[in-house]
Amino acid sequence: MIKVAINGYGTIGKRVADAVAAQKDMRVIGVSKTRPNAEAFVAKQRGYPLFIADISKKTAFEKAGLAVAGSVEDMCRAADIVVDATPGDVGATNKPLYEKLGIRAIWQGGEDHEVAGFSFNSSCNYKEAIGRKFTRVVSCNTTGLVRIINTIDHEYGVEHVHAIMVRRGSDPGEIKKGPIDAVVLDPVSVPSHHGPDVQTVLPHISITTMAMIVPTTMMHMHAVKITTKREVSREKVVDLINHHPRMGLIKKSLGIKSTAELKEFAMDIGRPRSDLIENCIFEESIYTNRNEISFFQAIHQEADVVVENVDAIRAMMGTEKDADRSVRMTNEALGFVTIQNNH
């Protein structure tokens, strides 16, 4: 049984904790919070031991009715591996602690590639993660991109990718971010950081990315064009998507044309937190012409990296050497069925 610590119990951390707790070969030994809030009470309800970054705040937690199991260092000492889900740029400051304790650690895409020296995606480079001390799971947008790019590359060879990211302004629970009434270029310059981030996983891929932020909290939307080395078949592309364990085809019959309708569908079919861990690729948008593929895909920023963290744990601990088997174990433990199989 792999003992997993979750450092940071927020948007990603709480989802990773639940995903880890569902696995037969893993156990959550603790989660961390910096202050007593609603998420801390959720952790208590889930039965996760609660650790805190600043032990001097223990009294504040206890006055709120939250038992404190110890410090973050105490939690890490009791674990085999820690998933760092602290806010972007904070995780890197925790590295000296992990190094001091000699513990394996996973960071999220909000940190630079250099924090771990290795960036991970289950579908692309699982074998290279086996036995590693440090790993970074790439961001939600990068996760969505590398899944489909790698799939097309294996089948047809990729000459170049051009992707435009229409990004959500904030997560649903955030109240201090925007924009409220604007479309913000992020950045104005080309490429955006997403292309170089794809190359941390797929270094041989030629890619140009552009990004903008819009006033929504639901999901990101990608407009992707892939130029291939061999002529493509639309039917084959659809088949590849249908058979990928973490890509979902939004069929025409659903009548879904927006991220809002997509999230509502996820809620109606009973997805926990209405999470969509798969790339949601719109069937009607898939266009092929000789050596060109174009499509729209929606990416749920809160969810798609969660399963990647679980697979990274197995790879780094060396308990499962086969990527397909780990993906299957993770998905089955979560009761995950791709969206095209829900109707």
C-alpha positions as CSV (number, residue, x, y, z in Angstrom):
1,M,0.0,0.0,0.0
2,I,1.5,3.3,-1.1
3,K,1.2,6.0,1.6
4,V,0.4,9.3,-0.1
5,A,0.6,12.8,1.5
6,I,-1.3,15.7,-0.2
7,N,0.4,19.0,0.5
8,G,-2.3,21.6,-0.3
9,Y,-5.9,20.7,-0.1
10,G,-7.5,23.1,-2.6
11,T,-8.9,22.8,-6.1
12,I,-6.5,20.1,-7.3
13,G,-5.4,18.7,-3.9
14,K,-8.9,17.7,-2.8
15,R,-9.6,16.0,-6.1
16,V,-6.3,14.1,-6.0
17,A,-7.0,13.1,-2.4
18,D,-10.3,11.5,-3.3
19,A,-8.8,9.8,-6.4
20,V,-6.0,8.4,-4.4
21,A,-8.4,7.2,-1.6
22,A,-10.4,5.3,-4.3
23,Q,-7.3,3.3,-5.4
24,K,-6.8,-0.2,-4.0
25,D,-3.1,0.2,-3.8
26,M,-2.9,3.6,-2.2
27,R,-3.8,5.4,1.0
28,V,-4.1,9.1,1.9
29,I,-2.1,9.5,5.1
30,G,-2.8,13.2,5.4
31,V,-3.7,16.5,3.7
32,S,-2.5,20.0,4.6
33,K,-4.1,23.3,5.0
34,T,-2.8,26.8,5.8
35,R,-6.0,28.0,7.5
36,P,-9.3,26.6,8.8
37,N,-11.9,27.0,6.0
38,A,-14.6,25.0,4.3
39,E,-12.2,22.7,2.5
40,A,-10.6,21.8,5.9
41,F,-14.0,20.7,7.1
42,V,-14.5,18.7,3.9
43,A,-11.2,16.9,4.7
44,K,-12.4,16.2,8.2
45,Q,-15.7,14.8,6.8
46,R,-13.7,12.6,4.4
47,G,-11.6,11.3,7.3
48,Y,-8.3,12.6,6.0
49,P,-5.8,13.5,8.9
50,L,-5.2,17.2,8.8
51,F,-1.7,18.7,8.9
52,I,-0.8,22.4,8.9
53,A,2.0,24.4,7.4
54,D,2.4,26.7,10.4
55,I,2.1,24.7,13.6
56,S,1.6,28.0,15.6
57,K,-1.9,28.1,14.0
58,K,-2.9,24.8,15.6
59,T,-5.1,26.6,18.2
60,A,-7.1,28.4,15.5
61,F,-7.8,25.1,13.9
62,E,-8.8,23.4,17.1
63,K,-11.1,26.4,18.1
64,A,-12.8,25.8,14.8
65,G,-13.4,22.1,15.7
66,L,-10.6,20.8,13.5
67,A,-8.1,18.3,15.0
68,V,-4.6,18.8,13.9
69,A,-2.5,15.7,13.3
70,G,0.8,17.6,13.1
71,S,3.0,19.7,10.8
72,V,3.5,19.3,7.1
73,E,7.0,17.9,7.9
74,D,5.4,15.3,10.2
75,M,3.0,14.4,7.3
76,C,5.8,14.0,4.8
77,R,7.9,11.9,7.2
78,A,5.0,9.4,7.4
79,A,4.5,9.2,3.6
80,D,6.2,7.3,0.8
81,I,5.4,10.1,-1.7
82,V,4.0,13.6,-1.5
83,V,1.7,15.3,-4.1
84,D,2.4,19.0,-3.9
85,A,-0.8,20.8,-4.8
86,T,0.1,24.1,-3.3
87,P,-0.5,27.3,-5.4
88,G,1.8,28.0,-8.3
89,D,5.3,29.1,-7.4
90,V,4.7,28.0,-3.8
91,G,5.5,24.4,-4.5
92,A,9.0,25.1,-5.5
93,T,9.7,26.5,-2.1
94,N,8.8,23.1,-0.6
95,K,11.5,21.3,-2.5
96,P,14.2,21.7,0.2
97,L,11.9,20.0,2.7
98,Y,11.4,17.0,0.4
99,E,15.1,16.8,-0.4
100,K,15.9,16.9,3.3
101,L,13.5,14.1,4.1
102,G,14.5,12.1,1.0
103,I,10.9,11.7,-0.1
104,R,9.6,11.5,-3.6
105,A,7.5,14.4,-4.8
106,I,5.1,15.4,-7.5
107,W,4.4,19.0,-8.5
108,Q,1.7,20.5,-10.6
109,G,1.8,22.5,-13.9
110,G,1.9,25.8,-12.1
111,E,5.5,25.2,-11.3
112,D,8.3,25.4,-13.9
113,H,9.6,22.3,-15.5
114,E,12.9,22.8,-13.8
115,V,11.5,22.2,-10.3
116,A,11.5,18.5,-11.0
117,G,13.5,18.3,-14.3
118,F,10.9,15.9,-15.7
119,S,7.3,16.6,-16.9
120,F,4.8,13.8,-17.0
121,N,1.8,12.6,-18.9
122,S,0.5,9.0,-18.5
123,S,-0.2,8.6,-22.3
124,C,3.2,9.9,-23.4
125,N,6.1,9.1,-21.1
126,Y,5.0,6.8,-18.2
127,K,8.0,4.5,-18.6
128,E,10.4,7.4,-18.2
129,A,8.8,8.3,-14.8
130,I,9.4,4.8,-13.3
131,G,11.5,5.2,-10.1
132,R,12.0,8.9,-10.4
133,K,12.5,11.0,-7.3
134,F,10.8,14.1,-8.6
135,T,8.1,14.6,-11.3
136,R,5.9,17.5,-12.5
137,V,2.5,16.8,-13.9
138,V,1.9,19.3,-16.7
139,S,-0.9,21.8,-16.6
140,C,-4.5,21.1,-17.6
141,N,-4.1,22.7,-21.0
142,T,-0.9,21.0,-21.7
143,T,-2.3,17.6,-20.5
144,G,-5.2,18.1,-23.0
145,L,-2.8,19.0,-25.8
146,V,-0.3,16.2,-25.4
147,R,-2.9,13.5,-25.1
148,I,-4.3,14.2,-28.6
149,I,-1.0,15.3,-30.2
150,N,0.7,12.1,-29.1
151,T,-2.2,10.0,-30.4
152,I,-2.1,11.6,-33.8
153,D,1.7,11.5,-33.9
154,H,1.8,7.7,-33.3
155,E,-0.7,7.2,-36.1
156,Y,0.3,9.7,-38.8
157,G,3.4,11.6,-37.6
158,V,3.0,15.3,-36.7
159,E,4.6,18.0,-38.9
160,H,3.3,21.0,-36.9
161,V,0.6,21.9,-34.4
162,H,-1.2,25.3,-34.2
163,A,-3.4,25.6,-31.1
164,I,-5.4,28.6,-29.8
165,M,-6.4,28.4,-26.1
166,V,-9.5,30.3,-25.0
167,R,-9.0,30.1,-21.3
168,R,-11.4,30.4,-18.4
169,G,-10.9,33.5,-16.2
170,S,-11.0,31.7,-12.9
171,D,-12.1,28.5,-11.2
172,P,-15.7,28.6,-10.0
173,G,-14.8,29.1,-6.4
174,E,-12.5,32.0,-7.0
175,I,-13.9,35.5,-6.4
176,K,-10.9,37.8,-6.8
177,K,-9.9,37.0,-10.4
178,G,-11.1,38.2,-13.7
179,P,-11.6,39.5,-16.3
180,I,-15.3,40.5,-15.7
181,D,-16.0,42.2,-19.0
182,A,-13.0,41.8,-21.4
183,V,-11.1,39.4,-23.6
184,V,-7.5,39.5,-22.5
185,L,-4.7,38.3,-24.6
186,D,-2.5,36.1,-22.4
187,P,0.1,36.9,-23.6
188,V,-0.1,39.3,-26.6
189,S,3.1,37.8,-27.9
190,V,3.3,34.4,-29.8
191,P,3.9,31.7,-28.8
192,S,2.1,31.4,-25.4
193,H,3.9,29.3,-22.8
194,H,1.7,26.2,-23.7
195,G,3.8,25.3,-26.7
196,P,7.1,25.1,-24.9
197,D,5.3,23.2,-22.1
198,V,4.1,20.6,-24.6
199,Q,7.7,20.2,-25.6
200,T,8.7,19.3,-22.1
201,V,6.8,16.1,-22.6
202,L,7.0,15.7,-26.4
203,P,10.3,17.5,-27.3
204,H,10.2,16.5,-31.0
205,I,6.8,18.2,-31.7
206,S,6.8,21.5,-33.6
207,I,4.0,23.6,-32.1
208,T,2.8,27.2,-32.0
209,T,0.3,28.3,-29.4
210,M,-1.8,31.4,-28.7
211,A,-3.9,32.1,-25.7
212,M,-6.6,34.5,-24.4
213,I,-8.6,34.7,-21.2
214,V,-12.4,35.2,-21.3
215,P,-15.1,35.8,-18.6
216,T,-16.1,32.3,-17.7
217,T,-15.3,29.8,-15.0
218,M,-16.5,26.6,-16.6
219,M,-13.7,25.2,-18.8
220,H,-11.0,26.0,-21.4
221,M,-11.7,25.7,-25.1
222,H,-9.0,24.8,-27.7
223,A,-9.1,25.3,-31.4
224,V,-6.4,22.9,-32.7
225,K,-5.0,22.4,-36.2
226,I,-2.5,19.6,-36.8
227,T,-0.5,19.1,-39.9
228,T,0.5,15.5,-40.4
229,K,3.3,13.7,-42.2
230,R,0.8,11.2,-43.8
231,E,-2.7,11.7,-45.2
232,V,-5.3,11.4,-42.6
233,S,-8.8,9.7,-42.4
234,R,-11.5,11.4,-40.4
235,E,-13.1,8.0,-39.6
236,K,-9.7,6.8,-38.2
237,V,-9.3,10.0,-36.1
238,V,-12.8,9.5,-34.6
239,D,-11.9,5.8,-33.9
240,L,-8.6,6.9,-32.2
241,I,-10.5,9.2,-29.9
242,N,-13.2,6.7,-29.2
243,H,-10.5,4.1,-28.1
244,H,-8.4,6.5,-26.0
245,P,-9.1,5.9,-22.3
246,R,-9.0,9.7,-21.5
247,M,-10.5,11.3,-24.6
248,G,-14.2,11.7,-25.0
249,L,-16.2,12.4,-28.2
250,I,-19.0,14.9,-27.8
251,K,-21.4,13.4,-30.4
252,K,-23.7,15.5,-32.5
253,S,-26.7,13.7,-31.0
254,L,-26.1,15.4,-27.6
255,G,-26.8,18.8,-29.1
256,I,-24.0,20.3,-26.9
257,K,-22.4,23.5,-28.3
258,S,-21.0,25.1,-25.2
259,T,-18.9,24.4,-22.0
260,A,-22.0,25.3,-19.9
261,E,-24.1,22.5,-21.5
262,L,-21.1,20.1,-21.2
263,K,-20.7,20.8,-17.5
264,E,-24.5,20.4,-17.0
265,F,-24.4,17.0,-18.8
266,A,-21.5,15.9,-16.6
267,M,-23.6,16.8,-13.5
268,D,-26.6,15.0,-14.9
269,I,-24.8,11.7,-15.5
270,G,-23.5,11.8,-11.9
271,R,-19.9,12.8,-12.3
272,P,-18.4,13.7,-8.8
273,R,-18.2,17.5,-8.7
274,S,-19.3,17.4,-12.4
275,D,-15.7,16.7,-13.3
276,L,-14.6,15.9,-16.8
277,I,-11.2,14.2,-16.7
278,E,-11.1,13.5,-20.5
279,N,-10.5,15.8,-23.4
280,C,-14.0,16.6,-24.7
281,I,-13.6,16.7,-28.5
282,F,-16.6,17.9,-30.5
283,E,-17.4,15.3,-33.2
284,E,-18.9,17.8,-35.6
285,S,-15.8,20.0,-35.4
286,I,-13.4,17.3,-36.6
287,Y,-12.2,18.3,-40.1
288,T,-9.7,16.4,-42.2
289,N,-8.2,17.4,-45.6
290,R,-5.2,15.4,-46.8
291,N,-2.5,16.1,-44.2
292,E,-4.6,18.4,-42.0
293,I,-6.8,17.8,-38.9
294,S,-8.8,20.5,-37.2
295,F,-11.1,20.3,-34.2
296,F,-12.4,21.9,-31.0
297,Q,-11.8,20.4,-27.6
298,A,-13.0,21.5,-24.2
299,I,-10.7,21.0,-21.2
300,H,-11.9,21.0,-17.6
301,Q,-9.1,22.8,-15.8
302,E,-10.0,21.4,-12.3
303,A,-10.0,17.8,-13.3
304,D,-8.0,16.4,-16.2
305,V,-4.6,16.4,-14.3
306,V,-6.0,14.5,-11.3
307,V,-5.8,11.0,-12.9
308,E,-2.3,11.9,-14.2
309,N,-1.1,12.5,-10.6
310,V,-2.4,9.0,-9.6
311,D,-0.5,7.3,-12.5
312,A,2.6,9.3,-11.7
313,I,2.5,7.9,-8.1
314,R,2.5,4.3,-9.4
315,A,5.3,5.0,-11.9
316,M,7.6,6.8,-9.4
317,M,7.1,4.1,-6.8
318,G,7.7,1.4,-9.3
319,T,4.7,-0.6,-8.3
320,E,3.3,-0.8,-11.8
321,K,5.6,-0.7,-14.8
322,D,2.9,-0.8,-17.5
323,A,1.2,2.5,-18.4
324,D,-1.9,1.1,-19.9
325,R,-2.5,-1.1,-16.8
326,S,-2.0,1.9,-14.5
327,V,-4.4,4.0,-16.5
328,R,-7.0,1.2,-16.5
329,M,-6.5,0.7,-12.7
330,T,-7.0,4.4,-12.0
331,N,-10.0,4.8,-14.3
332,E,-11.7,1.7,-12.9
333,A,-11.2,2.7,-9.3
334,L,-12.9,6.0,-10.0
335,G,-15.7,4.3,-11.9
336,F,-14.8,6.4,-14.9
337,V,-16.5,5.8,-18.2
338,T,-15.7,8.2,-21.1
339,I,-18.4,10.7,-22.0
340,Q,-19.3,9.1,-25.3
341,N,-20.3,5.9,-23.5
342,N,-22.7,7.7,-21.3
343,H,-25.4,8.1,-24.0
